[in-house]
Amino acid sequence: MTSVQQVSFLDFPWVLDYMLATRFNSSLRQIRHAVCSIVLTLRTILSAAVELGILVTQDADSVDGALSAKPFIDNMIHVITECLQSFPLCLDSEFFHSFLEPLPSHLRFLCGNFHPLTHMKFEDSAKEKAFEAQTKAITQALSELPSQCSNLELYMSSQEPVLKQIQIIKEHLRAPLWMMMHDFRSLHGEEKLLVEDVREAVRVATEMHARETRECSTWPQVMGETLLLLLPLWKLSALAVAKGQDAFMRMVASPPLDANVGAQRLLRRLIEVLLSEKADFLDIALWFAAEPSFAVLLSSCEAVEFLLPEAANDEEFTQFRKLGLLRIQENIPVLQNHIIRLPKHLRALISAQWRKVVEEVHLHLQLYLRVVEGFLEVQKEVRTFVNSHLFVELTLGLPLLTWLAADGKSASLCTTFHRGFPTVAA
């Protein structure tokens, strides 16, 4: 039985190139050799141009025309550097056209910038000899490029069907990859905005409390930290509802969790408390003070594996179990002590402020669920397409969908968004 390869979504563009190279590179051997010949020739010109630049710079005051020659050398270095960028592991039709078609104009540009350099003379015989050696190397390389380009064009024509097949595979998969990258960036932006909303709620609650009590209290900061630490639990609650609470309860009732009817009822209640349209975060904090253990059940390894897509990155929820829950358990008694002592009118004002933040959390969860749903469609499409065209069993893995710091203590209002997105290979 063929084993299924599990590949993170963010690694897939590079893995796809590798699979295409494994499948098609033997058919493109002549083309690859022709490209290598052109690349080596360009590198010869580049190396010699760099040496010329060093010679000219060292004797800028004593060499006739040295200052005027430097821009020509820089132009040559620049155009060759541009030619040698972004080589895919598996060459395709699009690459060859973008690489081969500009080469004649690049060659003319190189010759035009090289010609003025041939008239330079050095007073020092050793430097003159070195200069002549480099110009000779460039002259020889420039003379070889036209025939090398002709060979590449000939080989490309003979293998055009293979190149087009590779291109079709890449183009078919490019659209869903870019769509998901856009969704990930949107989710990233929403998480940033949510952190800003929490910061603002902390600021307002602190000011309200200070005006009422004449005290400078830090408990609103603890409140903000706790809300952000609870985001993984909110996500799991939303996933449980999306997947079906009955199916989820059957899973937790089975081994190894073996949750009894009472535990299942309280687990349902936890999900309801977190996702209620009228959720009050002060009430949520008090609920956790009374029933702290069911967060452990909802975030268990078995529950996370059941709720997340196949091959998903579960680091966010692992860190929640290891660090987040402990931090929440430290924070809840502190919050409970302050919440129960709040004057009724002040509690109403602070609750209203935090209710707005919880509403933003719920909006964030809606986007999170749409991203997960979209990913499941892409996962299925890629699996089917790769299997039928490349004969490889492959499952895309959902990447980490939070950009908050991993450790519990810093995943709050001092958070930096520490991960970025790679560019999806074209």
Secondary structure in CASP SS format (residue, H / E / C, confidence):
PFRMAT SS
TARGET T0000
AUTHOR 0000-0000-0000
METHOD secondary structure of the structure
MODEL  1
M C 1.00
T C 1.00
S C 1.00
V C 1.00
Q E 1.00
Q E 1.00
V E 1.00
S E 1.00
F H 1.00
L H 1.00
D H 1.00
F H 1.00
P H 1.00
W H 1.00
V H 1.00
L H 1.00
D H 1.00
Y H 1.00
M H 1.00
L H 1.00
A H 1.00
T H 1.00
R H 1.00
F H 1.00
N C 1.00
S C 1.00
S C 1.00
L C 1.00
R H 1.00
Q H 1.00
I H 1.00
R H 1.00
H H 1.00
A H 1.00
V H 1.00
C H 1.00
S H 1.00
I H 1.00
V H 1.00
L H 1.00
T H 1.00
L H 1.00
R H 1.00
T H 1.00
I H 1.00
L H 1.00
S H 1.00
A H 1.00
A H 1.00
V H 1.00
E H 1.00
L H 1.00
G H 1.00
I H 1.00
L H 1.00
V H 1.00
T H 1.00
Q H 1.00
D C 1.00
A C 1.00
D C 1.00
S C 1.00
V C 1.00
D C 1.00
G C 1.00
A H 1.00
L H 1.00
S H 1.00
A H 1.00
K H 1.00
P H 1.00
F H 1.00
I H 1.00
D H 1.00
N H 1.00
M H 1.00
I H 1.00
H H 1.00
V H 1.00
I H 1.00
T H 1.00
E H 1.00
C H 1.00
L C 1.00
Q C 1.00
S C 1.00
F C 1.00
P C 1.00
L C 1.00
C C 1.00
L C 1.00
D C 1.00
S H 1.00
E H 1.00
F H 1.00
F H 1.00
H H 1.00
S H 1.00
F H 1.00
L H 1.00
E C 1.00
P C 1.00
L H 1.00
P H 1.00
S H 1.00
H H 1.00
L H 1.00
R H 1.00
F H 1.00
L H 1.00
C H 1.00
G H 1.00
N H 1.00
F H 1.00
H H 1.00
P H 1.00
L H 1.00
T H 1.00
H H 1.00
M C 1.00
K C 1.00
F C 1.00
E C 1.00
D C 1.00
S H 1.00
A H 1.00
K H 1.00
E H 1.00
K H 1.00
A H 1.00
F H 1.00
E H 1.00
A H 1.00
Q H 1.00
T H 1.00
K H 1.00
A H 1.00
I H 1.00
T H 1.00
Q H 1.00
A H 1.00
L H 1.00
S H 1.00
E H 1.00
L H 1.00
P H 1.00
S H 1.00
Q H 1.00
C H 1.00
S H 1.00
N H 1.00
L H 1.00
E H 1.00
L H 1.00
Y H 1.00
M H 1.00
S H 1.00
S H 1.00
Q C 1.00
E H 1.00
P H 1.00
V H 1.00
L H 1.00
K H 1.00
Q H 1.00
I H 1.00
Q H 1.00
I H 1.00
I H 1.00
K H 1.00
E H 1.00
H H 1.00
L H 1.00
R H 1.00
A H 1.00
P H 1.00
L H 1.00
W H 1.00
M H 1.00
M H 1.00
M H 1.00
H H 1.00
D H 1.00
F H 1.00
R H 1.00
S H 1.00
L H 1.00
H H 1.00
G H 1.00
E H 1.00
E H 1.00
K H 1.00
L H 1.00
L H 1.00
V H 1.00
E H 1.00
D H 1.00
V H 1.00
R H 1.00
E H 1.00
A H 1.00
V H 1.00
R H 1.00
V H 1.00
A H 1.00
T H 1.00
E H 1.00
M H 1.00
H H 1.00
A H 1.00
R H 1.00
E H 1.00
T H 1.00
R C 1.00
E C 1.00
C C 1.00
S C 1.00
T C 1.00
W H 1.00
P H 1.00
Q H 1.00
V H 1.00
M H 1.00
G H 1.00
E H 1.00
T H 1.00
L H 1.00
L H 1.00
L H 1.00
L C 1.00
L H 1.00
P H 1.00
L H 1.00
W H 1.00
K H 1.00
L H 1.00
S H 1.00
A H 1.00
L H 1.00
A H 1.00
V H 1.00
A H 1.00
K H 1.00
G C 1.00
Q H 1.00
D H 1.00
A H 1.00
F H 1.00
M H 1.00
R H 1.00
M H 1.00
V H 1.00
A H 1.00
S C 1.00
P C 1.00
P C 1.00
L C 1.00
D C 1.00
A C 1.00
N C 1.00
V H 1.00
G H 1.00
A H 1.00
Q H 1.00
R H 1.00
L H 1.00
L H 1.00
R H 1.00
R H 1.00
L H 1.00
I H 1.00
E H 1.00
V H 1.00
L H 1.00
L H 1.00
S C 1.00
E C 1.00
K C 1.00
A C 1.00
D C 1.00
F H 1.00
L H 1.00
D H 1.00
I H 1.00
A H 1.00
L H 1.00
W H 1.00
F H 1.00
A H 1.00
A H 1.00
E C 1.00
P C 1.00
S C 1.00
F H 1.00
A H 1.00
V H 1.00
L H 1.00
L H 1.00
S C 1.00
S C 1.00
C H 1.00
E H 1.00
A H 1.00
V H 1.00
E H 1.00
F H 1.00
L H 1.00
L C 1.00
P C 1.00
E C 1.00
A C 1.00
A C 1.00
N C 1.00
D C 1.00
E H 1.00
E H 1.00
F H 1.00
T H 1.00
Q H 1.00
F H 1.00
R H 1.00
K H 1.00
L H 1.00
G H 1.00
L H 1.00
L H 1.00
R H 1.00
I H 1.00
Q H 1.00
E H 1.00
N H 1.00
I H 1.00
P H 1.00
V H 1.00
L H 1.00
Q H 1.00
N H 1.00
H H 1.00
I H 1.00
I C 1.00
R C 1.00
L C 1.00
P C 1.00
K H 1.00
H H 1.00
L H 1.00
R H 1.00
A H 1.00
L H 1.00
I H 1.00
S H 1.00
A H 1.00
Q H 1.00
W H 1.00
R H 1.00
K H 1.00
V H 1.00
V H 1.00
E H 1.00
E H 1.00
V H 1.00
H H 1.00
L H 1.00
H H 1.00
L H 1.00
Q H 1.00
L H 1.00
Y H 1.00
L H 1.00
R H 1.00
V H 1.00
V H 1.00
E H 1.00
G H 1.00
F H 1.00
L H 1.00
E H 1.00
V H 1.00
Q H 1.00
K H 1.00
E H 1.00
V H 1.00
R H 1.00
T H 1.00
F H 1.00
V H 1.00
N H 1.00
S H 1.00
H H 1.00
L H 1.00
F C 1.00
V C 1.00
E C 1.00
L E 1.00
T E 1.00
L E 1.00
G E 1.00
L C 1.00
P C 1.00
L C 1.00
L C 1.00
T C 1.00
W C 1.00
L C 1.00
A C 1.00
A C 1.00
D C 1.00
G C 1.00
K C 1.00
S C 1.00
A C 1.00
S C 1.00
L C 1.00
C C 1.00
T C 1.00
T C 1.00
F C 1.00
H C 1.00
R C 1.00
G C 1.00
F C 1.00
P C 1.00
T C 1.00
V C 1.00
A C 1.00
A C 1.00
END
